[in-house]
Amino acid sequence: MTVELSFFRSETSQRLRAEGHMEGRAEERAESVLRTLKHRGIEVPEAVRKRIVDCADLETLAAWVDLSYTVKSAEELFADYDD
């Protein structure tokens, strides 16, 4: 029996793996933000939690990870990101 493996070497397959990897990294960073805020005893309203979890931009999430160590409220994470 021969198994066709060309899909796994295809550009589409590579793109899907890369997207999955990036999505996983975004989820990890969002979790880091939420865990840090929780550890610091900062309440995270559902709207803030949703915005953090829904964010897919790794640079933004990295900035929020850094800010999560010093903000006094969860909403302060977004101070430089709101219009």
Backbone as CSV, one residue per row, in Angstrom:
resi,resn,N_x,N_y,N_z,CA_x,CA_y,CA_z,C_x,C_y,C_z
1,MET,0.840,-1.184,0.000,0.000,0.000,0.000,0.880,1.242,0.000
2,THR,0.572,2.190,-0.870,1.310,3.440,-0.974,0.451,4.567,-0.398
3,VAL,1.069,5.376,0.416,0.370,6.516,1.022,0.834,7.786,0.333
4,GLU,-0.125,8.576,-0.087,0.174,9.842,-0.761,0.488,10.899,0.296
5,LEU,1.710,11.428,0.282,2.151,12.397,1.285,2.387,13.789,0.718
6,SER,2.070,13.997,-0.536,2.368,15.288,-1.165,1.669,16.449,-0.455
7,PHE,0.478,16.225,0.069,-0.222,17.311,0.767,0.606,17.823,1.933
8,PHE,1.246,16.917,2.662,1.996,17.305,3.852,3.233,18.138,3.520
9,ARG,3.659,18.076,2.262,4.796,18.873,1.811,4.334,20.113,1.056
10,SER,3.051,20.264,0.873,2.518,21.357,0.071,2.594,22.693,0.797
11,GLU,2.497,23.752,0.015,2.500,25.104,0.567,1.307,25.307,1.504
12,THR,0.175,24.752,1.134,-1.022,24.863,1.974,-0.798,24.211,3.329
13,SER,-0.231,23.038,3.327,0.040,22.332,4.574,1.020,23.111,5.440
14,GLN,2.060,23.654,4.835,3.034,24.444,5.579,2.398,25.694,6.169
15,ARG,1.534,26.351,5.385,0.840,27.549,5.859,-0.065,27.215,7.035
16,LEU,-0.788,26.113,6.943,-1.685,25.708,8.028,-0.905,25.390,9.305
17,ARG,0.229,24.739,9.171,1.067,24.455,10.352,1.571,25.749,10.971
18,ALA,2.006,26.688,10.135,2.512,27.970,10.641,1.401,28.749,11.348
19,GLU,0.210,28.749,10.764,-0.916,29.433,11.391,-1.245,28.802,12.738
20,GLY,-1.217,27.495,12.795,-1.491,26.795,14.046,-0.442,27.116,15.098
21,HIS,0.805,27.211,14.667,1.894,27.558,15.589,1.701,28.973,16.129
22,MET,1.365,29.915,15.241,1.158,31.305,15.665,-0.041,31.405,16.588
23,GLU,-1.086,30.677,16.279,-2.279,30.683,17.121,-1.936,30.152,18.513
24,GLY,-1.147,29.115,18.562,-0.731,28.551,19.841,0.091,29.534,20.653
25,ARG,0.974,30.262,19.985,1.778,31.266,20.686,0.896,32.382,21.215
26,ALA,-0.102,32.801,20.433,-1.012,33.855,20.877,-1.795,33.385,22.101
27,GLU,-2.254,32.152,22.076,-2.995,31.615,23.222,-2.125,31.585,24.474
28,GLU,-0.860,31.198,24.314,0.063,31.156,25.454,0.283,32.547,26.031
29,ARG,0.453,33.534,25.165,0.680,34.897,25.656,-0.560,35.451,26.339
30,ALA,-1.723,35.179,25.766,-2.963,35.636,26.396,-3.105,35.005,27.776
31,GLU,-2.798,33.733,27.875,-2.864,33.038,29.160,-1.875,33.637,30.149
32,SER,-0.699,34.035,29.688,0.288,34.664,30.567,-0.230,35.978,31.132
33,VAL,-0.878,36.763,30.288,-1.453,38.027,30.751,-2.490,37.751,31.840
34,LEU,-3.399,36.854,31.556,-4.482,36.560,32.496,-3.954,35.962,33.796
35,ARG,-2.976,35.073,33.713,-2.411,34.465,34.920,-1.687,35.490,35.778
36,THR,-0.960,36.384,35.139,-0.238,37.411,35.891,-1.217,38.329,36.607
37,LEU,-2.259,38.762,35.902,-3.260,39.630,36.525,-3.936,38.912,37.690
38,LYS,-4.268,37.647,37.496,-4.902,36.876,38.561,-3.963,36.755,39.762
39,HIS,-2.717,36.440,39.498,-1.731,36.292,40.577,-1.570,37.597,41.360
40,ARG,-1.681,38.720,40.657,-1.554,40.018,41.313,-2.843,40.465,41.977
41,GLY,-3.899,39.675,41.864,-5.171,39.998,42.489,-5.977,41.057,41.756
42,ILE,-5.704,41.202,40.470,-6.414,42.194,39.660,-7.606,41.532,38.986
43,GLU,-8.776,42.089,39.232,-10.010,41.567,38.634,-10.001,41.823,37.136
44,VAL,-10.422,40.829,36.373,-10.473,40.939,34.916,-11.928,40.803,34.478
45,PRO,-12.560,41.930,34.119,-13.938,41.862,33.624,-14.018,40.999,32.357
46,GLU,-15.172,40.437,32.119,-15.358,39.539,30.978,-15.004,40.209,29.650
47,ALA,-15.340,41.487,29.473,-15.025,42.185,28.222,-13.513,42.287,28.020
48,VAL,-12.773,42.501,29.093,-11.314,42.580,29.015,-10.740,41.200,28.715
49,ARG,-11.236,40.191,29.408,-10.787,38.816,29.167,-10.990,38.437,27.703
50,LYS,-12.163,38.768,27.166,-12.471,38.441,25.770,-11.517,39.145,24.820
51,ARG,-11.241,40.409,25.088,-10.335,41.158,24.209,-8.927,40.542,24.231
52,ILE,-8.472,40.133,25.394,-7.151,39.518,25.511,-7.120,38.183,24.776
53,VAL,-8.104,37.350,25.028,-8.151,36.008,24.427,-8.354,36.080,22.914
54,ASP,-9.100,37.054,22.442,-9.381,37.174,21.012,-8.241,37.802,20.213
55,CYS,-7.273,38.406,20.897,-6.167,39.070,20.207,-5.254,38.028,19.572
56,ALA,-4.905,38.238,18.318,-4.017,37.320,17.605,-2.679,37.970,17.270
57,ASP,-2.521,39.242,17.616,-1.298,39.971,17.306,-0.240,39.701,18.378
58,LEU,0.829,39.005,18.004,1.839,38.601,18.983,2.562,39.788,19.612
59,GLU,2.788,40.846,18.852,3.460,42.024,19.413,2.588,42.707,20.460
60,THR,1.312,42.838,20.169,0.384,43.434,21.135,0.323,42.587,22.390
61,LEU,0.195,41.289,22.217,0.142,40.398,23.378,1.429,40.455,24.193
62,ALA,2.573,40.566,23.534,3.845,40.680,24.252,3.863,41.963,25.084
63,ALA,3.356,43.045,24.510,3.285,44.306,25.259,2.355,44.160,26.461
64,TRP,1.234,43.464,26.273,0.297,43.267,27.382,0.898,42.379,28.466
65,VAL,1.704,41.391,28.064,2.386,40.559,29.062,3.257,41.466,29.929
66,ASP,4.056,42.326,29.293,4.921,43.235,30.044,4.115,44.159,30.953
67,LEU,3.050,44.724,30.431,2.220,45.644,31.209,1.499,44.947,32.358
68,SER,1.200,43.669,32.188,0.441,42.961,33.223,1.174,42.920,34.561
69,TYR,2.471,43.167,34.564,3.250,43.179,35.796,3.112,44.486,36.574
70,THR,2.636,45.548,35.897,2.652,46.854,36.549,1.318,47.590,36.585
71,VAL,0.349,47.203,35.753,-0.916,47.931,35.723,-1.662,47.787,37.043
72,LYS,-2.502,48.778,37.331,-3.306,48.742,38.550,-4.714,48.198,38.284
73,SER,-5.105,48.180,37.008,-6.385,47.589,36.614,-6.203,46.919,35.265
74,ALA,-7.032,45.948,34.986,-6.929,45.215,33.724,-7.161,46.136,32.526
75,GLU,-8.024,47.113,32.686,-8.324,48.032,31.590,-7.105,48.864,31.184
76,GLU,-6.169,49.071,32.103,-4.959,49.846,31.797,-4.114,49.193,30.704
77,LEU,-4.276,47.894,30.502,-3.539,47.215,29.434,-3.777,47.889,28.088
78,PHE,-4.972,48.421,27.915,-5.395,48.935,26.607,-5.164,50.433,26.431
79,ALA,-4.551,51.096,27.389,-4.404,52.552,27.360,-3.778,53.045,26.054
80,ASP,-2.770,52.342,25.554,-2.106,52.770,24.317,-2.732,52.160,23.071
81,TYR,-3.812,51.394,23.233,-4.415,50.691,22.098,-5.822,51.145,21.789
82,ASP,-6.373,52.039,22.613,-7.711,52.555,22.356,-7.619,53.856,21.580
83,ASP,-8.618,54.070,20.755,-8.648,55.302,19.951,-9.085,56.468,20.787
